[in-house]
């Protein structure tokens, strides 16, 4: 029983030697995730409804830019398709935001006869 108590005391003693602070938490989280603040997603498009958001997301992903759609949970639960609760944000990683905005600023001319886009 004393061996167990000594082992626990040594274990707790090591944990107490370095108090947790905001700085140590930030150091450990950046070391484990490998990311930085510049990798945070930013909003590049505010869609009026879920369908528009999915179209914009697909357009960005077809250009090689990863995108996610984020919106109010109540809109999804109740299936709102218009109004404030139906709005969705399309987000991309911060370093790719400028490229995404350029792609979305381009006008798409859909030629339905040939199936190509210009």
C-alpha positions in Angstrom: 0.0 0.0 0.0 2.9 2.4 0.6 4.3 1.6 -2.8 1.0 2.7 -4.4 0.9 5.9 -2.2 4.5 6.7 -3.1 3.7 6.3 -6.8 0.7 8.5 -6.7 2.5 11.1 -4.8 5.3 11.2 -7.4 2.7 11.4 -10.2 0.8 14.3 -8.5 4.1 16.0 -7.7 5.0 16.1 -11.4 1.7 17.5 -12.4 1.9 20.3 -9.8 5.4 21.3 -10.9 4.1 23.1 -14.0 1.0 25.1 -13.3 -1.5 25.4 -16.2 -1.8 28.9 -17.6 -3.3 30.4 -20.7 0.2 30.5 -22.3 1.0 26.8 -21.6 -2.4 25.8 -22.9 -1.9 27.8 -26.1 1.6 26.3 -26.5 0.3 22.8 -26.1 -2.7 23.3 -28.4 -0.6 24.8 -31.2 1.9 22.0 -30.9 -0.7 19.3 -31.2 -2.9 20.8 -33.9 -0.2 22.2 -36.1 -2.4 25.1 -37.1 -2.3 28.8 -36.5 -4.7 31.6 -36.2 -4.3 32.4 -39.9 -5.9 29.0 -40.7 -9.2 30.0 -39.1 -12.2 29.8 -41.5 -13.6 33.1 -42.8 -16.9 33.9 -44.4 -16.7 34.5 -48.1 -20.4 34.3 -48.9 -23.7 34.8 -47.1 -26.4 32.8 -48.7 -30.1 33.5 -48.4 -31.0 29.8 -48.1 -29.4 26.3 -47.9 -29.7 25.6 -51.6 -27.7 28.7 -52.6 -25.1 27.9 -49.9 -24.6 24.4 -51.3 -24.2 25.7 -54.9 -21.6 28.2 -53.8 -19.8 25.5 -51.8 -19.8 23.2 -54.8 -18.4 25.9 -57.0 -15.5 26.5 -54.6 -14.8 22.9 -54.2 -14.8 22.3 -57.9 -12.0 25.0 -58.1 -10.0 23.1 -55.4 -10.9 25.3 -52.5 -12.2 23.5 -49.4 -15.4 25.1 -48.1 -17.9 24.5 -45.4 -21.5 25.7 -44.8 -22.5 27.0 -41.4 -25.9 28.3 -40.3 -28.4 28.6 -37.5 -29.4 25.2 -36.2 -33.1 26.1 -35.7 -33.4 26.7 -39.5 -32.2 23.1 -40.1 -34.4 21.6 -37.4 -37.6 23.3 -38.7 -36.6 23.2 -42.4 -36.8 26.9 -43.1 -36.0 27.8 -46.7 -36.3 31.6 -46.4 -35.9 34.3 -43.8 -33.2 35.0 -41.2 -33.1 31.4 -39.8 -32.5 30.0 -43.3 -29.4 32.0 -44.0 -26.1 30.1 -44.3 -22.5 31.3 -44.3 -19.9 29.7 -46.7 -16.5 29.6 -45.0 -13.0 28.9 -46.4 -9.5 28.8 -44.8 -8.2 32.4 -44.4 -5.3 32.0 -46.8 -7.7 31.0 -49.6 -10.3 33.7 -49.0 -9.0 36.1 -51.7 -9.0 33.3 -54.3 -12.5 32.2 -53.3 -13.8 35.7 -53.5 -12.3 36.1 -57.0 -13.9 32.8 -58.1 -17.3 33.9 -56.7 -17.0 37.3 -58.3 -16.7 35.8 -61.8 -20.0 35.7 -63.7 -21.0 32.2 -64.9 -22.6 31.9 -68.3 -24.5 28.7 -68.4 -24.8 27.4 -72.0 -27.6 24.8 -71.6 -27.3 23.5 -75.1 -23.7 22.4 -74.9 -23.5 21.7 -71.2 -20.3 23.8 -70.8 -19.8 26.8 -68.6 -17.8 29.8 -69.6 
